Amino acid sequence: MGEIFKKLDFWTLFFLFESSITESEFEMHLKELKQVFFYKKIVYDEDYIINIIEFEFKCSIKHSIILEYKLRYTCDWAESENRLFLENKLANQRYVMGWNDMAQWHPLCIKPNEFDLLVKFWNKNDPQWQNTIYPKLLLKNFIGFNNKSEVENFKTEITEDFRQLNVEIPLSLKETILRVPFYENEEYQWFEHEKLGWVYESKIYNCYSIRNECHSESENEQFPFDEYREMIDSIRESFN
């Protein structure tokens, strides 16, 4: 499974959302992912095809976190975006948690201590991700940090992770691939809301996350507060 994650081309397209790889390179890239992960495609017409790879992170019999990775090749150029979902497998229902693309990104949705708990759980319980560093790298842009110190510590960790994979990142790409999102000027902080639970709020600009009060009544996308809290609580209990 890990060979695709040891290639710079994968991380370049995944984090930059675009790449100048050739069409044959793109097809090989897609073929490697399809051999390991769930794949589907949406065909609008012969010139507009969306390829979707799903990275599933099992959280319980009931819940999984799904990272949906969309890829498209057009006009000698590869494009991508990704969306994070919480899936209730028993109800066959998915809830969007956040997304990352080149347009209107709202990725930040996981508390740092929740992320540590999730990674610990996957290392122990999910055969696909046991004892690997891949969940941390795939999901790093969905973590909402409180301060620069947390960001710098985490960046040190992922820099070492890429070194262990022997992925040599050129200087021109390091800023993007090793980037840990943190919008210091917007003063994002985690607060425990009376009804919603933990929210990631900014008093200045709340549009880098939907896990907050102002998006809780949105007509478009709403964070699944109750479902997510149930999932996190069940994982905590599994370690007791």
N, C-alpha and C positions, 0 to 999 in steps of 0.2 A: 504493500500500500504506500509506503513512504517515498518511493522513488520520484513520483511527481512533485512532492514537496521539497525535494532536494534540487530543484531546477529553478534558476533565476527567472526564466520565462513565465513560470506559473505565478510567482509572487509579483512580478512586474504588472501583468494583466490584472491580477486580483486586487492590488492596491492602487494602481494608477488608473484603472478603469479603461485603459486603452493601450494598444501595443501595435507596433509596425511589423509584427511577424508576418510571414507569408501565409497564404491560404493552406498550403500543405503542412506547414508547421502548426497552424491552428487546428487542423484536422487531427494531427498526431497528438496534440495537447488534449483535445477533446476525447480521443480514443482512450488515452491512458486513464482519464477520469471516469469514463463510462465503464471501464473494466472493473472498477472497485465500488463506485457509488451509484445510487439511483439516478436515472437519466430519463428525461422526457423532452420533447420539443414541440414548439408551437409554430405552425406554418401559416403565415398570413398570405403570402404568395411566394413564388420561386425566388424572389429577391429579398424577402424579409422573413428570416427564420430565426427564432429565439431558441437557443439550447439552454436547458436547465439541468444543473447538477445539484443534488441535495446532499449536504453533509448532515447526518443525523447524530445527535448526542443524546443518548438515552438517559432519562432521569428517573423513571419508575415504570411500572407496568402501564400506568395511565398517561404519563407525560414524556415528551421528548422536546428538545430544542432543535429546530431545523434551520440550518443556514442554507438559503436558496441562492445559488450562484448562477446568474444569467450571463450567457455569452452569445455574441453575435459577430459574424464576419461580413464586412461590407466594404467595397471600394478600397481593397488592399489594406484594410485596417481592422483590427479586432477591438471589440468593445465589451465592457462587462459592467455589472452592478450586483449588489447582494442585498438580500433582505433576511431579517431574522424573525422567526416565528416560534411561538410556544404552541405545541400541538397536544390536544387532548385526544389520545388515540381511541379511547373508549367511545367518545362522542363523535369521532371523525370530524373534529373541528380545529381550525387553526386561527391563531390570533397574532397579529403583527406586533412585534416588540420594537423594531427600529429598522432603518435601512441606510445604505451607503451607495451613493452614485455621484454623478458629476453635476447634478441639478440642484435638488432640494433635499439635502441629506439630514436625517434625524436619527443618528445611530445610537446615541448614548442611553443605555437602559439597564445596565447591570452594575450593582454596587461592587467595589473591590473585594469586600469580604465575602459577598455572595459568589463572586467569580472564583475565589480561592476554594470555596466549598465545592463548587461545581467541578472544578478541575480535579480536586481530591477524589470526588465521587467517581468521575469517569476513569481516573487512573486505577481505581479499585474494581469498578463494576461493569464498565462498558468494554467488551473485548476488542472492539475496533480501535479504541483510543487508549487502552491500558498502557501505562508506562511510556507514553509518547509526549512530545512537546507541541504536537500539532494543534490541539484545541486552543492553546494559549495564543498561537500565532494567527489562527484563522479568525478568532473572536476578539482580538485585542482592541479593535476600533469600536467595539460596542460597550466598553467599560467607561463609566463616568467617574472621574477622579475628583478628589476634594482640593488638592493642592499640588504645587510643582514638585514637592519632595516625593510624593507618591508617584508622580509621573516619571521623574528621573530614576527612581529605584526600579520601576517596571521596565523602563527603556533599557536599563543595564541588563536586566534579565533576558529580554528578547534579543538584544544584541548578542549575548552569549549563546542563546538558542540557535540563532542563525549560524554562528560560528561552528557549533556542534554539527549542524547539517552540512557544513562545508559549502554553504552558499556564499559566494564572493559577490558582494553587492558593490557595484561601482559607485564612486563618489557622487556622480550625477543623480543616482537613485536613492542614496542613503536617507536623505531627508524625508522622502515619501514612504519608503518601505519600513523604515524604523520609527516612523512618526507614531506618537501616542497622543491621540486627540485630547486637548484640554484648552478650553476657552477662558483663559484667566480674566480677561477684561469683562466678560459677561458674569463673572462671580457665581458660577454654578456651585451649589452645595446640596448635600443630601439632608432632607428633613423628614421626620416622621409625621405624616398627615393623620389627623384624627380618624378619617374614614378610609382613605386610600392606602394607608401604610406608607412605606418609604417612597419618596418622590425626589426627583432631581430637578431642582428649581433654580431659576435665575431671576433676579429682580430687574434685569435689564433686557434680556433677549432669550426667550424660552424655546427657540425653534431648532435646537440641536438635539432635542429629546422629546419624546411624547410621553415619557413617564413623569408627568406632572399634572397639577390641577387644571391648568388652562387648556390642556388637550383632553381632559377626561370627559368632556362633553362635546368633543369634536364630531362633526358630521362625517368626517373622513376616517381617520385611523385613531383608535383608542388603545392605550396600553391595557393588557388583561390583568389588572391589579389582583383580583381575587384568585384567579386561576394560578397566577405566578406565585402568589404567597403560599397557596396550598402546596405547590410543587417544591418550593424552597423549604417549607416546614417539614415535608416528608423526607427530604434529603438530610436535614439536620437530625431528625429522629432516627434515621438509619445508622448514624454514628454513635447514638447513645446506647 
